[in-house]
Amino acid sequence: MATAIGTYQGAMDGSLQDLYTQFTQLFAADWQGPAGEACDEARRQWNQGASEVKEALSRVGVKLGASADRMQQIDRQIAAGM
């Protein structure tokens, strides 16, 4: 599960970068001054939100991994007692 989450995070980073690159190519020349600054601020906020999502996914992955390890340990204990 942790590997799948890491793969998703990498794909998300790549997609966000591609989106911003395309957006910049389309509109960067037109947006100067306050409009350009607002766009940069929106991107900063977007990236902050994406970072928070990735951090939450990482925590979920760690907890799921620990739960899977615990379940395997319990299964082994049950099997040993049979």
C-alpha positions as CSV (number, residue, x, y, z in Angstrom):
1,M,0.0,0.0,0.0
2,A,2.8,2.4,0.8
3,T,4.3,1.8,-2.6
4,A,1.0,2.5,-4.3
5,I,0.6,5.7,-2.3
6,G,4.2,6.8,-3.3
7,T,3.4,6.0,-6.9
8,Y,0.3,8.1,-6.7
9,Q,2.1,11.0,-5.1
10,G,4.7,11.0,-7.9
11,A,2.0,10.9,-10.5
12,M,0.2,13.8,-8.8
13,D,3.4,15.9,-8.7
14,G,4.0,15.3,-12.4
15,S,0.4,16.1,-13.4
16,L,0.4,19.3,-11.3
17,Q,3.6,20.4,-12.9
18,D,2.3,19.6,-16.4
19,L,-0.9,21.5,-15.7
20,Y,1.0,24.6,-14.5
21,T,3.4,24.4,-17.4
22,Q,0.5,24.4,-19.9
23,F,-1.3,27.1,-18.0
24,T,1.8,29.3,-18.0
25,Q,2.3,28.8,-21.7
26,L,-1.2,29.8,-22.5
27,F,-1.5,32.8,-20.2
28,A,1.9,34.0,-18.8
29,A,2.5,36.6,-21.5
30,D,-0.9,38.2,-20.8
31,W,-0.7,38.3,-17.0
32,Q,1.6,40.9,-15.8
33,G,1.7,42.9,-12.5
34,P,-1.0,42.2,-10.0
35,A,-2.6,39.5,-12.2
36,G,0.7,37.6,-12.5
37,E,1.3,38.0,-8.8
38,A,-2.2,36.7,-8.0
39,C,-1.6,33.7,-10.3
40,D,1.7,33.0,-8.5
41,E,0.0,33.2,-5.1
42,A,-2.8,30.9,-6.3
43,R,-0.1,28.4,-7.4
44,R,1.6,28.6,-4.1
45,Q,-1.6,27.9,-2.3
46,W,-2.4,25.1,-4.6
47,N,1.0,23.5,-4.0
48,Q,0.6,23.9,-0.3
49,G,-2.7,22.1,-0.5
50,A,-1.2,19.3,-2.6
51,S,1.6,19.0,0.0
52,E,-0.9,18.6,2.8
53,V,-2.7,15.9,0.8
54,K,0.6,14.1,0.2
55,E,1.5,14.2,3.8
56,A,-1.9,12.8,4.8
57,L,-1.5,10.0,2.3
58,S,1.9,9.2,3.7
59,R,0.5,9.0,7.2
60,V,-2.3,6.7,6.0
61,G,0.3,4.5,4.2
62,V,2.4,4.1,7.3
63,K,-0.6,3.2,9.4
64,L,-1.9,0.7,6.8
65,G,1.5,-0.9,6.7
66,A,1.6,-1.2,10.4
67,S,-1.9,-2.7,10.5
68,A,-0.9,-5.2,7.8
69,D,2.2,-6.2,9.8
70,R,0.1,-6.6,13.0
71,M,-2.5,-8.8,11.2
72,Q,0.2,-11.0,9.8
73,Q,1.7,-11.4,13.3
74,I,-1.7,-12.3,14.7
75,D,-2.3,-14.8,11.9
76,R,1.1,-16.5,12.7
77,Q,0.2,-16.6,16.4
78,I,-3.1,-18.2,15.6
79,A,-1.6,-20.7,13.2
80,A,1.1,-21.6,15.8
81,G,-1.5,-22.3,18.4
82,M,-3.5,-24.8,16.2
